[in-house]
């Protein structure tokens, strides 16, 4: 029962890292 919850958190962290990298690259280009 805990597996889907763990998978959702892992996916959320992965997406958060992608967003942070994207924002960082945008800030650097300005």
N, CA, C and O of each residue as an XYZ file, in Angstrom:
120
protein
N       0.823     -1.217      0.000
C       0.000      0.000      0.000
C       0.862      1.274      0.000
O       0.410      2.325     -0.456
N       2.085      1.184      0.504
C       2.953      2.373      0.587
C       3.672      2.660     -0.737
O       4.184      3.760     -0.946
N       3.706      1.656     -1.632
C       4.431      1.812     -2.896
C       3.962      2.988     -3.760
O       4.799      3.785     -4.184
N       2.656      3.129     -4.040
C       2.207      4.255     -4.883
C       2.560      5.609     -4.279
O       2.891      6.548     -5.003
N       2.492      5.709     -2.962
C       2.820      6.944     -2.252
C       4.296      7.290     -2.438
O       4.641      8.442     -2.700
N       5.159      6.290     -2.303
C       6.597      6.468     -2.484
C       6.917      6.875     -3.920
O       7.752      7.748     -4.159
N       6.244      6.235     -4.865
C       6.445      6.526     -6.284
C       6.011      7.951     -6.608
O       6.679      8.645     -7.375
N       4.902      8.389     -6.030
C       4.395      9.750     -6.248
C       5.377     10.787     -5.699
O       5.605     11.817     -6.333
N       5.954     10.525     -4.534
C       6.936     11.439     -3.936
C       8.194     11.505     -4.798
O       8.753     12.582     -5.010
N       8.636     10.349     -5.295
C       9.820     10.295     -6.142
C       9.604     11.093     -7.425
O      10.499     11.811     -7.872
N       8.418     10.967     -8.014
C       8.071     11.693     -9.232
C       8.004     13.196     -8.963
O       8.447     14.002     -9.781
N       7.449     13.561     -7.814
C       7.336     14.971     -7.422
C       8.726     15.594     -7.257
O       8.969     16.707     -7.723
N       9.631     14.875     -6.597
C      11.001     15.354     -6.393
C      11.711     15.514     -7.737
O      12.413     16.500     -7.959
N      11.524     14.537     -8.636
C      12.140     14.583     -9.958
C      11.670     15.807    -10.740
O      12.474     16.504    -11.360
N      10.362     16.062    -10.705
C       9.802     17.228    -11.396
C      10.283     18.528    -10.766
O      10.544     19.501    -11.473
N      10.401     18.551     -9.448
C      10.881     19.734     -8.734
C      12.319     20.056     -9.136
O      12.655     21.219     -9.358
N      13.162     19.041     -9.230
C      14.558     19.217     -9.646
C      14.622     19.774    -11.065
O      15.430     20.656    -11.355
N      13.765     19.255    -11.953
C      13.722     19.743    -13.337
C      13.319     21.214    -13.396
O      13.906     21.989    -14.151
N      12.333     21.594    -12.612
C      11.861     22.988    -12.575
C      12.963     23.904    -12.034
O      13.190     24.988    -12.571
N      13.640     23.470    -10.982
C      14.722     24.265    -10.388
C      15.850     24.474    -11.402
O      16.382     25.579    -11.514
N      16.219     23.419    -12.142
C      17.266     23.535    -13.161
C      16.844     24.486    -14.271
O      17.651     25.277    -14.759
N      15.584     24.407    -14.665
C      15.051     25.279    -15.711
C      15.091     26.740    -15.270
O      15.543     27.608    -16.017
N      14.620     27.004    -14.058
C      14.621     28.363    -13.506
C      16.056     28.886    -13.390
O      16.324     30.049    -13.693
N      16.966     28.031    -12.953
C      18.365     28.423    -12.803
C      18.981     28.805    -14.139
O      19.735     29.775    -14.219
N      18.670     28.055    -15.185
C      19.193     28.354    -16.521
C      18.606     29.657    -17.071
O      19.292     30.412    -17.760
N      17.335     29.911    -16.762
C      16.681     31.156    -17.195
C      17.312     32.357    -16.485
O      17.580     33.383    -17.111
N      17.546     32.227    -15.188
C      18.156     33.307    -14.404
C      19.579     33.585    -14.907
O      20.003     34.738    -14.984
N      20.300     32.530    -15.244
C      21.673     32.666    -15.718
C      21.725     33.387    -17.071
O      22.651     34.152    -17.335
N      20.738     33.140    -17.912
C      20.716     33.739    -19.259
C      20.341     35.218    -19.251
O      20.615     35.935    -20.213
N      19.719     35.672    -18.175
C      19.312     37.085    -18.090
C      20.538     37.962    -17.782
O      20.412     39.182    -17.671
